[in-house]
């Protein structure tokens, strides 16, 4: 009886075929093998794609983290070596050290060094000198290590961390890879280098907070941007100028409500801090750093004077020539693209504050003052490059232009390293210090703990963690101990020979020498 070959319900003839018969066909095994191989290849491709995407996502944080860590280490080494080789100073490292130590002891931020220098006594509040209550956040670090080294390391970390919001701002406009070049350009920028190489200053907070304010507002996180602005107002009494400049930028870019709020907040802070809080702390009406005598004795008189003579103000803005040089150093490293961004308006009030003053140290690139605006100008440069790129008809060409701009900015920043403080790190002589360093260390060791000491400006930082340091100058302070230097000129003496005269006067008044070597003289007045 023959077998029934009719397919059953729901079945086809192919489904009834004996698997053994199918396996006898010469091409069926190869086809199955090829199908399985193709499936495996797809799974491998998917896995590789996921791994590649994960690596790419991780590469950017790792690269940015490396930039921050290397920058912080470089800044810290720069500051710590200068401290160890007696190239730091009482004005300003000891001033901030004394203030933060006051906070760390859960007391007021007194700064005897600056108070006695002003003739206002040992209990003078640092808030009357510069309104910087944000320094209180550093107080817990003094519970770990009580000394100026803590401030130097903290400053290094704060300055380096600003690279993070700078990177995010640049990545949003130029892409993540060019943003790394921008972050490196910030990390080696000369304003940051000059700050890291000159003691500690409250400006350490400004690049980070200003970059957060710019980047978070740009990202739509306005609450965080407002918090950063409030933090800026606690850094220094004039930070309202920076916040007001950001408000003007918002107004120009048609964000009128937010811009008006920022401007009003900034102006209210300026009036309250300078007119109420600082006088309560012990400052005069114009403060201790009023430098606008040409225009008036108070803020109101100066504003009226500027309004009466705008051409004179404009001329003072670019004269003497050092001011033009500083402007070139600020705008050339961003290839002038900041001039095409309204964000540059944020920096204008701070620049005007310095250039309209009569303090030459405010005008040049040699100190820390340019770090107040470095993040704003770099972000303005990014914004300007992006705006110029978007004007090109070819979108791809505009993107490429942004990448080339980032390369150029990074190269320029690197080529400027030898001109400024970071260039010291590759000089062996920088680590050795001057020949008189050994004598300076011996002079410091001759002073006992817990005493009040008048110290020459560059020796005071080595004593501040264990004594109460005052600045040794032309006016006697009647401290029981004096550490003088008669071989090298030191601030605040007007002439080198006055330092020897000051020592001779102290000897005639009853001080006796305890140590003398290489120009260093330690004097003690018996009780």
C-alpha positions as CSV (number, residue, x, y, z in Angstrom):
1,X,0.0,0.0,0.0
2,X,1.5,3.2,-1.1
3,X,2.2,6.1,1.3
4,X,-0.1,9.2,1.2
5,X,1.9,12.1,-0.2
6,X,-0.9,14.6,0.0
7,X,0.0,17.6,2.3
8,X,-2.1,17.7,5.4
9,X,-4.1,20.8,6.5
10,X,-1.9,23.8,7.0
11,X,1.2,22.1,5.6
12,X,3.1,22.4,2.3
13,X,5.0,19.8,0.5
14,X,8.2,21.5,1.5
15,X,7.4,21.2,5.1
16,X,6.8,17.4,4.6
17,X,10.3,17.0,3.1
18,X,12.5,14.7,5.1
19,X,15.3,16.7,6.8
20,X,17.7,13.9,5.9
21,X,16.8,14.4,2.2
22,X,17.3,18.1,2.5
23,X,20.7,17.6,4.0
24,X,21.7,15.5,1.0
25,X,21.5,18.6,-1.3
26,X,25.0,19.9,-1.8
27,X,24.0,23.6,-1.4
28,X,21.7,23.5,1.6
29,X,24.4,23.2,4.3
30,X,26.4,26.0,2.9
31,X,23.4,28.3,2.7
32,X,22.6,27.7,6.3
33,X,26.2,28.2,7.3
34,X,26.3,31.5,5.4
35,X,23.0,32.6,7.0
36,X,24.3,31.9,10.5
37,X,27.6,33.7,9.7
38,X,25.7,36.7,8.4
39,X,23.6,36.8,11.6
40,X,26.8,36.5,13.7
41,X,28.4,39.3,11.7
42,X,25.4,41.5,12.3
43,X,25.6,40.8,16.0
44,X,29.3,41.5,16.1
45,X,28.7,44.8,14.1
46,X,26.1,45.8,16.6
47,X,28.3,45.0,19.6
48,X,31.3,46.8,18.0
49,X,29.0,49.8,17.3
50,X,27.8,49.8,20.9
51,X,31.4,49.5,22.2
52,X,32.6,52.2,19.9
53,X,29.8,54.5,20.9
54,X,30.5,53.8,24.6
55,X,34.2,54.5,24.1
56,X,33.5,57.7,22.3
57,X,31.1,58.9,25.0
58,X,33.8,58.0,27.6
59,X,36.7,59.5,25.7
60,X,35.4,63.1,26.0
61,X,35.0,63.1,29.8
62,X,38.3,61.3,30.1
63,X,40.0,63.8,27.9
64,X,38.4,66.8,29.7
65,X,39.3,65.3,33.0
66,X,42.9,64.9,32.0
67,X,43.0,68.5,30.9
68,X,41.6,69.6,34.3
69,X,44.0,67.4,36.3
70,X,47.1,68.4,34.4
71,X,46.2,72.1,34.6
72,X,45.5,71.9,38.3
73,X,48.8,70.2,38.9
74,X,50.7,72.8,36.8
75,X,49.1,75.7,38.6
76,X,49.7,74.1,42.0
77,X,53.4,73.4,41.3
78,X,53.8,77.0,40.0
79,X,52.4,78.5,43.2
80,X,54.0,76.1,45.6
81,X,57.5,76.4,44.2
82,X,57.2,80.2,44.4
83,X,56.1,79.9,48.0
84,X,58.9,77.5,48.9
85,X,61.5,79.7,47.2
86,X,60.4,83.0,48.9
87,X,58.8,84.6,45.8
88,X,55.3,84.8,47.4
89,X,54.3,87.9,49.3
90,X,52.4,89.2,52.3
91,X,50.4,91.4,50.0
92,X,48.3,89.4,49.1
93,X,48.9,85.8,50.1
94,X,49.2,86.4,53.9
95,X,46.1,88.7,53.8
96,X,43.9,85.9,52.5
97,X,45.6,83.3,54.7
98,X,44.7,85.3,57.8
99,X,41.1,85.9,56.6
100,X,40.4,82.2,55.8
101,X,42.1,81.2,59.1
102,X,39.6,83.4,60.9
103,X,36.7,81.7,59.1
104,X,38.2,78.3,59.9
105,X,38.3,79.2,63.6
106,X,34.6,80.0,63.3
107,X,35.4,83.7,63.9
108,X,35.5,86.9,61.9
109,X,37.9,87.1,58.9
110,X,40.4,89.4,60.4
111,X,43.5,90.4,58.5
112,X,46.0,92.0,60.8
113,X,48.6,92.5,58.0
114,X,46.4,94.9,56.0
115,X,44.7,96.4,59.1
116,X,47.9,97.5,60.7
117,X,49.2,98.7,57.3
118,X,46.1,101.0,57.1
119,X,46.5,102.1,60.7
120,X,43.3,100.4,61.7
121,X,44.6,97.7,64.1
122,X,44.9,94.0,64.4
123,X,41.1,93.3,64.4
124,X,40.6,94.8,60.9
125,X,38.1,92.8,58.8
126,X,39.2,91.6,55.4
127,X,35.6,92.3,54.2
128,X,36.4,96.1,54.5
129,X,39.4,95.7,52.2
130,X,37.7,93.6,49.6
131,X,34.2,92.2,50.0
132,X,34.9,88.5,49.6
133,X,32.7,86.4,51.9
134,X,33.0,83.5,49.4
135,X,36.4,82.8,51.0
136,X,34.4,81.1,53.8
137,X,33.9,78.1,51.6
138,X,37.6,77.4,51.8
139,X,37.6,77.3,55.7
140,X,37.0,73.5,56.0
141,X,40.2,73.0,54.0
142,X,42.2,74.7,56.8
143,X,40.9,72.0,59.1
144,X,43.0,69.6,57.0
145,X,46.0,71.8,56.5
146,X,46.4,75.2,58.1
147,X,48.6,77.2,55.9
148,X,49.0,79.2,52.7
149,X,49.7,76.0,50.7
150,X,46.1,75.2,51.1
151,X,45.0,78.4,49.3
152,X,47.5,77.8,46.5
153,X,46.2,74.3,45.8
154,X,42.6,75.4,46.2
155,X,43.2,78.2,43.7
156,X,44.8,75.7,41.3
157,X,41.7,73.4,41.4
158,X,39.2,76.3,41.0
159,X,41.0,77.7,38.0
160,X,41.3,74.4,36.3
161,X,37.7,73.4,36.9
162,X,36.6,76.3,34.7
163,X,37.7,74.3,31.7
164,X,34.6,72.0,32.2
165,X,31.8,74.6,31.5
166,X,34.1,76.2,28.8
167,X,34.2,72.8,27.1
168,X,30.4,72.3,27.3
169,X,29.8,75.8,25.8
170,X,32.2,75.2,23.0
171,X,31.0,71.6,22.3
172,X,27.5,72.9,21.8
173,X,28.6,75.2,19.0
174,X,31.7,73.7,17.5
175,X,31.5,70.0,18.4
176,X,33.2,67.9,21.1
177,X,36.6,67.5,19.5
178,X,37.2,71.3,18.8
179,X,35.9,71.9,22.3
180,X,38.8,70.0,23.7
181,X,41.2,72.4,21.9
182,X,39.3,75.3,23.4
183,X,39.5,73.8,26.9
184,X,43.3,73.4,26.5
185,X,43.5,77.0,25.2
186,X,41.8,78.1,28.4
187,X,44.0,75.9,30.6
188,X,47.2,77.4,29.2
189,X,45.9,80.9,28.7
190,X,48.1,83.7,30.0
191,X,45.6,85.4,32.3
192,X,45.1,82.1,34.2
193,X,48.9,81.5,34.2
194,X,49.5,84.9,35.7
195,X,46.9,84.3,38.4
196,X,48.4,81.0,39.3
197,X,51.9,82.5,39.5
198,X,51.0,85.4,41.8
199,X,50.0,84.3,45.3
200,X,46.3,83.6,45.9
201,X,43.5,86.0,45.1
202,X,39.7,85.9,45.2
203,X,39.7,85.9,41.4
204,X,40.3,82.2,41.6
205,X,36.5,81.8,41.8
206,X,35.6,84.0,38.9
207,X,36.5,82.0,35.7
208,X,34.6,79.0,37.1
209,X,31.5,80.9,38.2
210,X,31.4,83.2,35.1
211,X,31.8,80.2,32.8
212,X,29.0,78.3,34.6
213,X,26.7,81.4,34.4
214,X,27.3,81.7,30.6
215,X,27.1,78.0,29.8
216,X,24.1,77.1,32.0
217,X,22.1,80.1,30.7
218,X,23.0,79.1,27.1
219,X,21.8,75.5,27.9
220,X,18.5,76.8,29.3
221,X,19.3,76.0,32.9
222,X,18.6,79.5,34.1
223,X,18.3,78.7,37.8
224,X,21.9,77.4,37.9
225,X,23.0,80.5,36.0
226,X,21.4,82.8,38.6
227,X,23.1,80.8,41.4
228,X,26.4,81.3,39.7
229,X,25.7,85.1,39.4
230,X,24.9,85.3,43.1
231,X,28.1,83.5,43.8
232,X,30.0,86.0,41.7
233,X,28.6,88.9,43.8
234,X,30.2,87.3,46.8
235,X,33.6,87.2,45.3
236,X,34.5,90.9,45.3
237,X,32.7,94.2,45.6
238,X,33.0,95.1,41.9
239,X,31.6,91.8,40.5
240,X,28.3,93.5,40.0
241,X,30.0,95.1,36.9
242,X,30.6,91.6,35.4
243,X,27.0,90.5,36.2
244,X,25.6,93.7,34.8
245,X,27.7,93.2,31.6
246,X,26.1,89.8,31.2
247,X,22.7,91.4,31.7
248,X,23.5,93.9,28.9
249,X,24.5,90.9,26.7
250,X,21.1,89.4,27.3
251,X,19.3,92.6,26.5
252,X,21.2,93.0,23.2
253,X,20.3,89.4,22.3
254,X,16.6,90.2,22.9
255,X,16.2,88.4,26.2
256,X,14.9,91.6,27.8
257,X,13.2,90.2,30.9
258,X,16.2,88.2,32.0
259,X,18.6,90.9,30.9
260,X,16.8,93.5,32.9
261,X,16.7,91.3,36.0
262,X,20.5,90.6,35.8
263,X,21.3,94.4,35.4
264,X,19.0,95.4,38.3
265,X,20.4,92.6,40.5
266,X,24.0,93.7,39.7
267,X,23.3,97.4,40.4
268,X,21.5,96.7,43.6
269,X,24.5,94.5,44.8
270,X,27.0,97.2,43.8
271,X,25.1,99.9,45.8
272,X,24.5,97.7,48.8
273,X,28.0,96.2,49.1
274,X,29.9,99.4,48.5
275,X,27.5,101.8,50.2
276,X,26.3,99.7,53.2
277,X,28.2,96.5,53.9
278,X,31.8,97.6,53.4
279,X,31.4,100.7,55.4
280,X,29.8,98.6,58.2
281,X,32.9,96.4,58.0
282,X,35.2,99.4,58.4
283,X,35.8,100.8,54.9
284,X,35.3,104.5,54.1
285,X,32.7,105.8,51.7
286,X,34.9,105.2,48.6
287,X,36.8,102.2,50.0
288,X,40.5,101.7,50.4
289,X,41.2,101.2,46.7
290,X,39.6,104.3,45.2
291,X,41.7,105.1,42.1
292,X,39.6,107.6,40.2
293,X,40.7,110.9,41.7
294,X,40.8,112.5,38.2
295,X,37.0,112.0,37.9
296,X,35.8,112.5,41.5
297,X,36.1,111.6,45.1
298,X,33.1,109.3,45.2
299,X,31.2,107.0,42.8
300,X,28.6,109.6,42.1
301,X,31.2,112.3,41.4
302,X,33.2,110.0,39.1
303,X,30.1,109.1,37.1
304,X,29.2,112.8,36.6
305,X,32.8,113.5,35.6
306,X,32.8,110.8,33.0
307,X,29.5,112.0,31.6
308,X,30.9,115.6,31.3
309,X,34.0,114.4,29.4
310,X,33.4,111.3,27.4
311,X,36.2,112.0,24.9
312,X,38.6,112.3,27.8
313,X,37.4,109.0,29.1
314,X,37.8,107.4,25.7
315,X,41.4,108.7,25.4
316,X,42.2,107.4,28.9
317,X,40.9,104.0,27.9
318,X,43.7,103.6,25.4
319,X,46.5,105.7,26.9
320,X,49.2,104.9,27.9
321,X,50.1,102.3,25.3
322,X,50.3,99.5,27.8
323,X,46.5,99.4,27.7
324,X,46.5,98.8,24.0
325,X,49.0,96.0,24.5
326,X,46.8,94.4,27.1
327,X,43.8,94.6,24.8
328,X,45.8,93.0,22.0
329,X,46.8,90.2,24.4
330,X,43.2,89.7,25.3
331,X,41.7,89.5,21.8
332,X,44.4,88.1,19.6
333,X,44.4,84.7,21.4
334,X,40.8,84.2,20.2
335,X,41.7,85.4,16.7
336,X,39.6,88.5,17.2
337,X,36.3,86.6,16.9
338,X,35.2,87.8,20.3
339,X,34.6,91.2,18.5
340,X,31.8,89.5,16.5
341,X,30.0,88.3,19.6
342,X,27.7,90.4,21.8
343,X,29.0,88.3,24.8
344,X,32.1,90.6,24.7
345,X,29.9,93.3,26.3
346,X,30.1,91.2,29.5
347,X,33.8,92.1,29.9
348,X,33.6,95.8,28.9
349,X,32.7,97.2,32.4
350,X,35.5,95.3,34.1
351,X,38.0,96.5,31.5
352,X,36.8,100.1,31.9
353,X,37.1,99.9,35.7
354,X,40.8,99.1,35.3
355,X,41.7,101.4,32.4
356,X,39.9,104.5,33.8
357,X,41.8,104.1,37.2
358,X,45.1,105.7,38.0
359,X,46.8,102.4,39.2
360,X,49.4,101.3,36.6
361,X,49.4,97.8,38.0
362,X,45.8,97.5,36.8
363,X,46.6,98.2,33.2
364,X,49.0,95.6,32.1
365,X,49.1,91.8,31.6
366,X,51.5,91.0,34.5
367,X,49.1,90.4,37.4
368,X,45.9,88.6,38.0
369,X,43.4,91.2,36.9
370,X,42.7,89.8,33.5
371,X,41.5,86.5,34.9
372,X,38.3,88.2,35.8
373,X,37.3,88.2,32.1
374,X,39.2,85.4,30.6
375,X,36.3,82.9,30.5
376,X,33.9,85.5,29.2
377,X,36.2,86.5,26.3
378,X,37.0,82.9,25.4
379,X,33.3,82.0,25.3
380,X,32.7,85.2,23.3
381,X,35.4,84.0,20.9
382,X,33.6,80.6,20.5
383,X,30.3,82.4,19.9
384,X,31.9,84.8,17.4
385,X,33.5,81.9,15.5
386,X,30.2,80.1,15.4
387,X,28.3,83.2,14.2
388,X,30.9,83.7,11.4
389,X,30.7,80.0,10.4
390,X,26.9,80.2,10.2
391,X,27.1,83.0,7.7
392,X,28.8,80.7,5.2
393,X,26.3,79.3,2.7
394,X,27.8,75.8,3.1
395,X,26.9,74.4,6.5
396,X,29.7,71.9,6.3
397,X,32.2,74.7,5.5
398,X,31.0,76.7,8.4
399,X,31.6,73.7,10.7
400,X,35.0,73.2,9.3
401,X,35.8,76.8,9.8
402,X,35.0,76.4,13.5
403,X,37.3,73.5,13.8
404,X,40.2,75.4,12.2
405,X,39.5,78.3,14.5
406,X,39.7,76.0,17.5
407,X,43.1,74.7,16.2
408,X,44.4,78.2,15.8
409,X,43.3,79.3,19.2
410,X,44.9,76.3,20.9
411,X,48.2,76.9,18.9
412,X,48.3,80.6,19.8
413,X,47.7,79.8,23.5
414,X,50.5,77.3,23.5
415,X,52.9,79.7,21.7
416,X,52.3,82.3,24.5
417,X,53.3,79.9,27.3
418,X,57.0,81.0,27.4
419,X,56.0,84.6,27.6
420,X,54.1,84.2,30.8
421,X,54.2,82.4,34.1
422,X,53.6,78.8,33.0
423,X,56.9,79.0,31.0
424,X,58.7,78.9,34.3
425,X,57.8,75.3,34.8
426,X,60.3,74.2,32.1
427,X,63.2,76.3,33.6
428,X,65.4,74.4,36.0
429,X,66.5,77.7,37.7
430,X,62.8,78.3,38.7
431,X,62.9,75.3,41.0
432,X,66.3,76.1,42.5
433,X,65.4,79.6,43.5
434,X,67.8,82.4,44.2
435,X,71.1,81.8,46.2
436,X,69.7,83.7,49.2
437,X,66.9,81.1,49.8
438,X,68.9,79.1,52.3
439,X,69.5,82.3,54.4
440,X,65.8,83.1,54.2
441,X,64.9,79.7,55.6
442,X,67.4,80.2,58.5
443,X,66.0,83.6,59.3
444,X,62.5,82.1,59.4
445,X,63.6,79.4,61.8
446,X,65.0,82.0,64.1
447,X,61.5,83.3,64.9
448,X,59.6,81.4,67.6
449,X,56.0,80.3,67.2
450,X,53.0,82.3,68.3
451,X,54.6,85.8,68.2
452,X,53.8,88.9,66.3
453,X,56.4,89.6,63.6
454,X,57.0,92.4,61.1
455,X,58.4,90.5,58.1
456,X,59.8,91.6,54.8
457,X,57.2,91.1,52.1
458,X,58.6,87.9,50.5
459,X,59.4,86.2,53.9
460,X,56.0,86.7,55.6
461,X,54.2,83.8,53.8
462,X,56.7,81.3,55.3
463,X,55.8,82.5,58.8
464,X,52.0,83.1,58.6
465,X,50.9,79.6,59.6
466,X,52.6,79.8,63.0
467,X,52.9,83.6,63.8
468,X,50.9,86.8,63.3
469,X,52.5,88.4,60.4
470,X,52.6,92.2,59.7
471,X,54.2,93.9,56.7
472,X,57.7,95.3,57.4
473,X,57.8,98.8,56.0
474,X,59.0,102.4,56.5
475,X,56.6,103.0,59.5
476,X,57.6,101.1,62.7
477,X,54.8,98.8,64.0
478,X,56.4,98.0,67.4
479,X,56.2,94.2,66.9
480,X,58.5,92.3,69.2
481,X,60.1,90.5,66.2
482,X,61.3,91.9,62.9
483,X,62.6,89.9,59.8
484,X,64.3,92.4,57.5
485,X,66.1,92.2,54.2
486,X,68.7,94.9,53.4
487,X,70.2,93.4,50.2
488,X,67.1,93.3,48.0
489,X,64.4,96.0,47.4
490,X,61.0,95.0,48.8
491,X,57.6,96.5,48.8
492,X,56.5,98.9,50.3
493,X,59.8,100.8,50.5
494,X,60.2,103.6,48.1
495,X,64.0,103.1,47.8
496,X,66.3,100.3,48.7
497,X,68.5,102.4,51.0
498,X,65.5,103.0,53.2
499,X,65.5,99.4,54.3
500,X,68.9,99.7,55.9
501,X,67.9,102.9,57.6
502,X,64.8,101.2,59.0
503,X,67.0,98.5,60.5
504,X,69.4,101.1,62.0
505,X,66.4,102.9,63.6
506,X,65.2,99.6,65.1
507,X,68.6,98.9,66.6
508,X,68.7,102.4,68.1
509,X,65.2,101.9,69.7
510,X,66.3,98.8,71.6
511,X,66.0,95.8,69.2
512,X,68.9,93.4,69.2
513,X,70.1,91.2,66.3
514,X,69.3,87.5,66.6
515,X,70.4,86.4,63.1
516,X,72.2,87.9,60.1
517,X,73.2,86.4,56.8
518,X,73.1,87.4,53.1
519,X,71.2,90.5,53.9
520,X,68.6,88.9,56.2
521,X,68.5,90.3,59.7
522,X,66.2,89.0,62.5
523,X,65.7,91.5,65.3
524,X,64.0,91.0,68.7
525,X,63.0,93.6,71.3
526,X,63.3,92.1,74.8
527,X,60.0,92.3,76.7
